[in-house]
Amino acid sequence: MLCEGLVIMMPDPPKYRVVHLKLRKIFHACSPDVDPKSIDEAVIDFAGTPTLKRGLAEVGREIKKRVKDEIGEWMTCNVGIGTNRFLAKTAASLHKPDGLDVVTHENLEATYAGLELLDLCGINVRYQARLNAAGIFTPLEFLAATREQLMKEVFRSVNGHHWYLRLRGWESDAIDFGRKSFGQSYAIMRATDDPHELAKLLMKLVEKMGRQLRRGGSAAQGLHVSCLYRDGTHWHQGRTFAGTLYATSELYRKAVYVLNKQPVR
């Protein structure tokens, strides 16, 4: 009623996944080291690959062309090139929606001169306030800060050391901490407290979670269950167990045990 010409587009997850897989195929043709960050973003590491000899700007143009040729002419693609993933992401944000930019030591200061603190990936209003309190109001002033100032005065942790490296193009974010948890959630269309319905739903969630757990070569030492009620309130309970959990049947029995701990409403 408010926007007569509005066209509502329904979500189409299968289509998004098809496009995501096509993007990954294009990326892997350039380097075997591809780290997807989301369904539409990835980091490509070219270290030690023959592709480096061609020049990464040329590779970037080839990626953009293949995206349009193999996915669709309507598809835009931002490519950012840098010596670490932070500078690459910064470069990718300079000329949206279809840019290609390179940030090196030669244009690093010029690039920072055209940005605000909040333009830097990882800097939110809380970090901006910390930087401002230390007399740092621009990315160039951020770059000029000493390692000691960032560690002891601004971030008061090793995070200051990482920012010192990150801003200068050294890699400090390519760390794989390993997966610590597996989970599944489901929003039911109709609220219910029928134990039979809840048991079937819980089995479905546990079965999916168990497959992920085993596929990852892991075993569980504990289990958490949470519920959101119709009145907007929330309940959560977790338990650790003496042995490890691996099979779906074991996970399900423990999940039912934890679910039965919820208070009477």
C-alpha positions as CSV (number, residue, x, y, z in Angstrom):
1,M,0.0,0.0,0.0
2,L,2.9,2.4,0.7
3,C,5.0,1.4,-2.3
4,E,2.7,0.4,-5.2
5,G,5.6,-0.6,-7.5
6,L,7.4,-2.7,-4.9
7,V,8.2,-6.3,-6.1
8,I,8.8,-8.8,-3.3
9,M,11.5,-11.3,-4.1
10,M,11.4,-14.5,-2.0
11,P,14.6,-16.0,-0.7
12,D,16.1,-18.7,-2.9
13,P,18.9,-20.5,-0.9
14,P,19.5,-23.2,-3.6
15,K,20.3,-20.5,-6.2
16,Y,22.7,-18.8,-3.8
17,R,24.5,-22.0,-3.2
18,V,24.9,-22.7,-6.9
19,V,26.4,-19.3,-7.4
20,H,28.7,-19.7,-4.4
21,L,30.0,-23.0,-5.8
22,K,30.6,-21.4,-9.2
23,L,32.6,-18.6,-7.5
24,R,34.7,-21.2,-5.6
25,K,35.4,-23.0,-8.8
26,I,36.7,-19.7,-10.3
27,F,38.8,-18.9,-7.3
28,H,40.4,-22.4,-7.1
29,A,41.4,-22.1,-10.7
30,C,43.7,-19.3,-9.5
31,S,45.1,-20.8,-6.3
32,P,44.5,-23.9,-4.2
33,D,44.5,-21.8,-1.0
34,V,40.9,-20.3,-0.9
35,D,39.3,-19.3,2.4
36,P,35.6,-18.6,2.0
37,K,34.6,-15.9,4.6
38,S,30.9,-16.0,3.6
39,I,28.6,-17.1,0.8
40,D,29.8,-14.1,-1.3
41,E,33.3,-13.3,0.0
42,A,36.6,-15.2,0.0
43,V,40.3,-14.7,0.6
44,I,42.7,-16.1,-2.0
45,D,46.3,-16.7,-1.0
46,F,48.7,-16.6,-3.9
47,A,51.9,-17.2,-2.0
48,G,54.1,-19.8,-3.8
49,T,51.8,-20.1,-6.8
50,P,52.9,-19.6,-10.4
51,T,50.0,-17.2,-10.8
52,L,52.1,-14.5,-9.0
53,K,54.4,-14.2,-12.1
54,R,51.4,-13.0,-14.2
55,G,50.7,-10.1,-11.8
56,L,47.7,-10.1,-9.4
57,A,46.0,-7.1,-11.1
58,E,45.8,-9.2,-14.3
59,V,44.5,-12.2,-12.3
60,G,41.9,-9.9,-10.6
61,R,40.6,-8.7,-14.0
62,E,40.4,-12.3,-15.2
63,I,38.4,-13.3,-12.1
64,K,35.9,-10.4,-12.8
65,K,35.6,-11.4,-16.5
66,R,35.0,-15.1,-15.6
67,V,32.4,-14.1,-13.0
68,K,30.4,-12.2,-15.7
69,D,31.0,-14.9,-18.4
70,E,30.2,-18.0,-16.2
71,I,27.6,-16.6,-13.8
72,G,26.0,-13.6,-15.4
73,E,26.6,-10.2,-16.9
74,W,24.6,-8.7,-14.1
75,M,27.1,-10.0,-11.5
76,T,29.4,-7.4,-10.0
77,C,32.6,-8.3,-8.2
78,N,34.9,-6.2,-6.0
79,V,38.5,-7.4,-6.1
80,G,41.0,-6.1,-3.6
81,I,44.7,-6.9,-3.6
82,G,47.1,-6.4,-0.7
83,T,50.0,-8.0,1.2
84,N,47.6,-9.2,3.9
85,R,43.9,-9.9,4.0
86,F,43.2,-6.6,5.9
87,L,44.7,-4.5,3.1
88,A,43.0,-6.7,0.5
89,K,39.6,-6.1,2.1
90,T,40.3,-2.4,2.4
91,A,41.2,-2.3,-1.3
92,A,38.0,-4.2,-2.2
93,S,35.9,-1.5,-0.5
94,L,37.4,1.5,-2.3
95,H,35.3,1.5,-5.5
96,K,32.1,-0.5,-4.9
97,P,30.1,-2.1,-6.5
98,D,32.5,-3.3,-9.2
99,G,36.0,-2.1,-8.5
100,L,39.6,-3.5,-8.6
101,D,42.2,-1.9,-6.4
102,V,45.7,-2.6,-5.2
103,V,47.2,-1.4,-1.9
104,T,50.9,-1.6,-1.5
105,H,53.6,0.2,0.5
106,E,53.7,2.7,-2.3
107,N,50.1,4.0,-1.9
108,L,49.4,2.9,1.6
109,E,49.5,6.4,3.2
110,A,47.5,7.9,0.3
111,T,44.8,5.2,0.7
112,Y,44.5,5.8,4.5
113,A,44.4,9.5,3.8
114,G,41.0,9.1,2.0
115,L,39.4,7.0,4.7
116,E,37.9,7.5,8.2
117,L,38.6,5.2,11.2
118,L,35.2,3.5,10.8
119,D,36.0,2.7,7.2
120,L,38.7,0.3,8.5
121,C,37.5,-3.3,8.7
122,G,37.4,-4.3,12.4
123,I,37.1,-0.8,13.8
124,N,33.7,-0.2,15.4
125,V,32.5,2.8,17.4
126,R,33.9,1.3,20.7
127,Y,37.4,1.0,19.2
128,Q,37.0,4.4,17.6
129,A,36.3,5.9,21.1
130,R,39.5,4.2,22.4
131,L,41.6,5.6,19.6
132,N,40.1,9.1,20.0
133,A,40.8,9.0,23.7
134,A,44.5,8.4,22.8
135,G,44.5,11.3,20.3
136,I,44.1,9.2,17.2
137,F,41.4,10.5,14.9
138,T,42.4,9.3,11.4
139,P,43.8,6.2,9.8
140,L,47.1,8.0,9.2
141,E,47.4,8.9,12.9
142,F,46.6,5.2,13.6
143,L,49.4,4.1,11.3
144,A,51.8,6.6,12.9
145,A,51.1,5.2,16.5
146,T,53.8,3.1,18.0
147,R,53.4,-0.5,18.9
148,E,53.7,0.3,22.6
149,Q,51.0,3.0,22.4
150,L,48.6,0.6,20.8
151,M,49.3,-2.2,23.2
152,K,49.4,-0.3,26.5
153,E,47.3,2.8,25.9
154,V,44.7,2.0,23.3
155,F,43.8,-1.7,23.3
156,R,45.6,-2.7,26.5
157,S,46.3,-6.1,25.1
158,V,48.1,-8.1,22.4
159,N,45.4,-6.8,20.1
160,G,47.4,-3.6,19.8
161,H,50.4,-5.6,18.4
162,H,48.1,-7.2,15.8
163,W,46.8,-3.8,14.7
164,Y,50.4,-2.5,14.4
165,L,51.2,-5.3,12.0
166,R,47.8,-5.3,10.2
167,L,48.0,-1.7,9.3
168,R,51.4,-2.1,7.8
169,G,50.5,-5.1,5.6
170,W,51.8,-7.9,7.7
171,E,49.5,-10.9,8.0
172,S,48.1,-11.3,11.6
173,D,44.6,-12.7,10.8
174,A,45.3,-16.0,9.0
175,I,44.9,-18.1,12.2
176,D,42.8,-21.2,12.3
177,F,41.7,-21.9,15.8
178,G,39.8,-25.0,14.9
179,R,36.1,-25.6,15.3
180,K,35.0,-25.7,19.0
181,S,31.3,-26.5,18.7
182,F,28.6,-27.8,16.4
183,G,24.9,-26.8,16.6
184,Q,21.5,-26.7,14.9
185,S,18.5,-24.5,15.4
186,Y,14.9,-24.6,14.1
187,A,12.0,-22.1,14.2
188,I,8.7,-24.0,14.4
189,M,5.8,-22.4,12.6
190,R,3.3,-23.2,15.3
191,A,4.2,-23.0,19.0
192,T,3.7,-26.3,20.9
193,D,4.5,-27.9,24.2
194,D,3.5,-31.4,23.0
195,P,6.4,-33.7,24.2
196,H,5.9,-36.0,21.2
197,E,6.3,-33.1,18.7
198,L,9.3,-31.7,20.6
199,A,11.0,-35.2,20.7
200,K,10.7,-35.6,17.0
201,L,12.1,-32.1,16.4
202,L,14.9,-32.7,18.8
203,M,15.9,-35.9,17.1
204,K,15.9,-34.1,13.7
205,L,18.3,-31.4,15.1
206,V,20.5,-33.9,16.9
207,E,20.8,-36.1,13.8
208,K,22.0,-33.2,11.7
209,M,24.4,-32.0,14.5
210,G,25.7,-35.6,14.9
211,R,26.5,-35.8,11.2
212,Q,28.5,-32.6,11.3
213,L,30.3,-33.7,14.5
214,R,31.4,-37.0,13.0
215,R,32.3,-35.5,9.6
216,G,34.6,-33.1,11.5
217,G,36.3,-36.0,13.2
218,S,35.1,-34.7,16.6
219,A,33.3,-36.0,19.7
220,A,31.2,-34.0,22.2
221,Q,32.1,-33.6,25.9
222,G,28.9,-31.6,26.6
223,L,25.6,-30.5,25.2
224,H,23.5,-27.3,25.4
225,V,19.7,-26.9,24.7
226,S,18.0,-23.6,24.4
227,C,14.3,-22.6,23.8
228,L,12.6,-19.4,22.9
229,Y,9.0,-19.2,24.2
230,R,6.0,-17.6,22.7
231,D,6.1,-14.7,25.2
232,G,9.6,-13.8,24.1
233,T,11.4,-15.3,27.1
234,H,14.3,-17.6,26.7
235,W,15.7,-20.6,28.5
236,H,19.1,-22.2,28.1
237,Q,20.8,-25.1,29.9
238,G,24.1,-26.9,29.3
239,R,25.7,-30.0,30.7
240,T,29.1,-31.6,30.5
241,F,29.4,-35.4,30.8
242,A,32.1,-37.8,32.1
243,G,32.5,-39.6,28.7
244,T,32.5,-38.3,25.1
245,L,29.4,-38.3,22.9
246,Y,29.7,-39.5,19.3
247,A,26.6,-41.5,18.2
248,T,23.3,-39.8,17.4
249,S,21.5,-42.1,19.9
250,E,23.9,-40.9,22.7
251,L,23.5,-37.3,21.8
252,Y,19.7,-37.6,21.6
253,R,19.4,-39.2,25.1
254,K,21.5,-36.4,26.6
255,A,19.6,-33.7,24.7
256,V,16.3,-35.1,26.1
257,Y,17.8,-35.2,29.6
258,V,18.9,-31.5,29.3
259,L,15.5,-30.4,27.7
260,N,13.7,-32.0,30.7
261,K,15.5,-29.6,33.0
262,Q,13.6,-26.6,31.8
263,P,11.3,-25.1,34.4
264,V,7.6,-25.7,34.6
265,R,5.8,-22.9,32.9
